[in-house]
C-alpha cells in the first residue's frame, strides 16, 4: 500500500506529493518548494518519517512545479524523470523567470526522458505514464492501476482544467487528452491534481463544467 502526503508550496500553491511504500522508499512528484522554509519542510518530512527519496517525477516543467528540483537532486543525488519534450521547455526557463520577475535556480536536465505508455516504479509498485499535452507540450500524468490513483498535474483539477493561454497550450488538445486518457479510467480513480483539492474521475464527470 502506497502512502500519499502533499504540500502546498510557493506563491502558486503547487501541490508537491511524496509517494512512499512500506519499505520507506519514496518519490517526490513536482517539487515546488521555493523558499528555504519550504525546502526544510519537505526534507523534514522525509527525515522524520525515515523515507529515502529515490526519484523525482515531473508532470510538466512550468516553473511553479520545478522550483525545488535542483535542491532535491543536489541533496539526495536522485534522478529526474520528465517527458521527452521537457528539455526544450527547460531551456526557456531563464526567459520565463525574467518575465515573471522570479529569481530561479536553473533546473537540471532530466536523467530519464519519458514517453507515453512508459512505466515508472516505486519498489514493486508500477505507474503508467500517459502523455497529456494541451496545458503544456511536456505534460504527463502518472496512473497507479492497483490503488486506482492518478497524479494529474495541471491537466485536470477538481472542477476545472489546466489553463491553455500559456506558450504551448491549446484548448482542443487539452480536452482531447482529458477525453482520451483521463475519463476512460475507472470512475473511482482518485485524482491528485497539481493545484487545489483531490477528486475522483466520477466526481469530475458529474460536476466539472468543462466536461459535463
C-alpha positions in Angstrom: 0.0 0.0 0.0 1.4 3.4 -1.0 1.1 6.4 1.2 0.5 9.9 -0.2 1.5 13.1 1.5 1.0 16.5 -0.1 2.4 20.0 0.4 1.2 23.4 -0.9 4.3 25.2 -2.0 5.3 28.6 -3.5 3.1 31.6 -4.4 1.3 29.5 -7.0 0.1 26.9 -4.4 1.5 23.9 -6.3 0.8 20.5 -4.9 4.0 18.6 -4.2 3.4 14.9 -3.5 5.6 12.4 -1.6 4.6 8.9 -2.6 6.1 6.2 -0.3 5.9 2.5 0.2 6.1 0.3 3.3 9.8 -0.2 2.8 10.5 3.6 3.2 11.3 4.3 -0.4 9.6 7.3 -2.0 9.4 9.5 -5.0 8.7 13.3 -5.0 6.3 14.5 -7.7 6.5 18.1 -8.8 8.8 19.5 -6.0 7.6 23.1 -6.0 9.4 24.1 -2.8 10.8 27.6 -3.4 11.6 29.2 -0.1 14.2 27.8 2.3 11.5 27.1 4.8 9.5 25.1 2.3 12.6 23.1 1.4 13.2 22.3 5.0 9.6 21.4 5.4 9.9 18.8 2.7 13.3 17.5 3.9 12.0 17.4 7.5 9.0 15.3 6.5 11.3 12.8 4.7 13.7 12.7 7.7 11.1 12.4 10.4 9.3 9.5 8.5 12.6 7.7 7.6 11.9 8.0 3.9 14.5 7.5 1.3 13.8 9.5 -1.9 14.6 7.5 -5.0 13.4 9.7 -7.9 11.9 13.0 -8.9 8.9 12.7 -11.2 7.8 15.9 -13.0 4.3 16.2 -14.6 5.4 19.2 -16.6 8.2 21.8 -16.4 6.3 25.0 -15.8 8.4 27.0 -13.2 6.0 26.5 -10.3 6.2 22.7 -10.5 10.0 22.5 -10.6 11.3 25.2 -8.2 12.7 22.6 -5.9 14.2 20.1 -8.4 17.8 21.3 -8.2 17.6 21.4 -4.4 16.4 17.8 -4.2 18.8 16.5 -6.8 21.7 18.1 -5.1 20.7 17.0 -1.6 19.8 13.4 -2.4 21.6 12.6 -5.6 18.5 11.2 -7.2 17.4 11.1 -10.9 14.8 13.3 -12.5 12.1 11.8 -14.7 10.2 14.0 -17.2 8.7 13.9 -20.6 11.0 13.9 -23.7 9.7 17.4 -24.5 11.0 18.7 -21.2 14.5 19.7 -22.2 13.2 22.1 -24.8 11.0 23.7 -22.2 13.7 23.9 -19.6 15.8 25.9 -22.0 13.2 28.6 -21.9 13.2 29.0 -18.1 15.7 31.9 -17.8 13.4 34.0 -20.1 10.2 32.9 -18.2 11.9 33.6 -14.9 12.8 37.1 -16.1 9.2 37.7 -17.4 7.7 36.8 -14.0 10.4 38.6 -12.0 11.1 35.5 -10.0 14.8 34.6 -9.2 15.3 31.0 -10.0 18.0 28.4 -9.9 18.3 26.7 -13.3 16.5 23.3 -13.3 18.8 20.4 -14.2 18.0 18.4 -17.3 16.1 15.2 -16.8 18.1 12.0 -16.3 15.3 9.9 -17.9 13.0 11.0 -20.7 9.5 9.6 -20.6 7.2 8.7 -23.4 3.5 7.7 -23.5 2.9 4.1 -22.1 6.2 4.0 -20.3 6.3 2.6 -16.8 7.9 4.1 -13.7 8.2 2.3 -10.4 8.5 2.7 -6.6 9.8 -0.6 -5.4 7.3 -3.2 -6.6 4.6 -0.6 -7.5 4.3 0.4 -11.1 2.8 3.6 -12.6 1.7 4.0 -16.2 2.9 7.2 -17.9 0.3 8.9 -20.1 1.2 11.8 -22.3 -1.5 14.5 -22.0 -0.5 17.7 -23.8 -2.6 20.8 -24.0 -1.7 22.7 -20.9 2.0 22.3 -21.9 3.8 20.3 -24.6 5.5 18.1 -22.0 2.6 17.2 -19.7 2.3 13.7 -18.4 0.2 12.0 -15.8 1.1 9.0 -13.6 -1.5 6.3 -13.1 -1.4 3.5 -10.5 -4.0 0.9 -11.5 -3.8 -1.3 -8.4 -4.5 1.5 -6.0 -6.6 3.5 -8.6 -5.0 6.8 -8.3 -3.8 9.4 -10.8 -1.4 12.3 -10.4 -2.8 14.6 -13.0 -0.5 17.7 -12.8 -2.3 20.6 -14.5 -4.3 18.6 -17.0 -7.4 18.4 -14.8 -8.4 19.8 -11.4 -11.4 19.4 -9.1 -13.9 21.4 -11.1 -11.5 22.7 -13.7 -8.8 22.1 -16.3 -5.4 23.5 -16.9 -5.0 26.9 -18.5 -4.2 26.9 -22.2 -3.2 30.5 -22.7 0.5 29.9 -21.9 3.1 29.1 -24.6 2.5 25.5 -25.9 -1.1 25.5 -24.6 -4.0 24.5 -26.7 -7.6 24.0 -25.6 -8.7 21.4 -28.1 -5.5 19.4 -27.5 -6.1 19.5 -23.7 -9.7 18.4 -24.0 -8.7 15.6 -26.2 -6.1 14.5 -23.6 -8.8 14.5 -20.9 -11.4 12.7 -23.0 -9.0 10.1 -24.4 -6.6 9.5 -21.4 -8.3 10.6 -18.2 -12.0 10.0 -18.4 -11.8 6.3 -19.6 -10.1 5.4 -16.3 -12.3 3.7 -13.6 -14.7 6.2 -12.1 -13.4 5.6 -8.5 -9.9 6.6 -9.6 -8.6 9.2 -7.1 -7.3 12.4 -8.7 -4.3 14.1 -7.2 -4.0 17.4 -9.2 -1.3 20.0 -9.4 -3.4 22.6 -7.5 -6.4 22.5 -5.3 -8.4 19.7 -3.9 -8.4 15.9 -4.5 -11.2 14.5 -6.6 -12.3 11.4 -8.5 -13.0 10.6 -12.1 -16.6 10.1 -11.3 -16.9 13.4 -9.5 -15.4 15.3 -12.4 -17.8 13.6 -14.9 -20.7 14.7 -12.7 -19.7 18.3 -11.8 -16.7 19.6 -13.8 -18.2 22.3 -16.1 -15.6 21.7 -18.8 -16.7 18.0 -19.1 -20.4 17.7 -18.4 
